[in-house]
Each structure stands twice: as C-alpha cells, then as structure tokens.
Amino acid sequence: MQILLNETEKRRTQIMRDLPDAMAKGEIVPYYQPILCTTKRTVRGVEALARWTHKEFGPIDPAELFDLARMCALASDLDKSVRTM
C-alpha cells in the first residue's frame, strides 16, 4: 500500500512541476461540452473542460488537472487560459 501511495504522490508532484510549462506552451486545450435543458430539449450553454495529455502519464482528468492547478496556485491562470482559447 505504501508503494502505491508513493507512486501516486510522485505522479501528482511531477504533473504539478510540468503544469506551468504546459500552460506556457499551449498544451492545455479546452474541450467544449454542452449544457442541456432536458425539459425543453435545448442547449443552455457550454462549459470548457481543460484537457492535457502529459508526455509521461497520458491524458489527465480535467477534475484532477484543476485540483492540482489549485494546489500550486495556478487555478486562476488555468481558468483564464482555457476561457481565452
């Protein structure tokens, strides 16, 4: 169990280290997802989810990406960069 936690922490730490560079290089891209009104069957809007394919770990889940960005004080910058693409 300790080894698994250690590997998980190593992965998260590496992602946080690589995140500023990925943002600067434009590697994080928005994927747009519609917000639907099921009663009227219409699109009410869209949300942009930040997607990043890490060079070592592959695709990073948007929720994890935002959580890690928040932990290293980059959440606001990440949000702005995704909204302006």
N, C-alpha and C positions, 0 to 999 in steps of 0.2 A: 504494500500500500504506500509506503514512504517513497519508493522509487517512482511510482505513478504520479504522486503529488509533485515530486521533484521535477519530473519531465514536463508536467503541466505548467509549473511555475517558470521553468526555463523557456518554454514556448511563449508564454504571455510576456515575459521580460524581453525576449527578442523581438516580438511584434511591436512592443512599445518603443523599443530602440529604433526600429526601422520606420515607424509611422511618420515622423517629421519629414524624412527624406522622400517617402512615398507621396506625401501630400505636395511637397515642393515639385516633384517630377510629374504630377498629374496622374499618378497611377490609381488613385481612388476615383471611381466614377459613379454617377447616380444611375440607379435603375428606378424607373417610374412605375408606380403601382396605383391603379385606380382605386378610388374610394367610392363605393357603390351605395346607392339608396335602394334597398331591396323592396320596399313597399311601392315605390314609384318606378322602379327598374331604370334608374338613370345614374349617370356618373355625377357625383357631387364634387369631385376634385381629384387630385393626385397627391401622393406622397413620394418623396425621393428617398430611397434607401441607399446608403453608401456601400459600395462593393469594392473589394480589393482582393486581388489574387496575389498573395505573398509568394515571393520567389522560392521559399523553402517549404512553407506549410500549405500552399494552395489557397483556395477561396476562404476568406474569413467571414464568418457570420456577421451581418450588419449589427445585430444587437451586441455581440462581443466587441466588434470594432468600436462602436460608440462608447461602450463601457471602458475599454482600455484607453480611448482618447480622453475620456473624462478623468481617469486615474492619472494621466500625465499632463493634465491641464491643456489639452488640445481640442476639447469637445466643441468649443465655440468656433475655433478656426476650421474644424472639420465640417461643421454645420454650414458655415458661410461658404466654404469652397464647393460643397455639394449644391447649394442653392444657386450659385452663380455660374454653374456649368451649363 
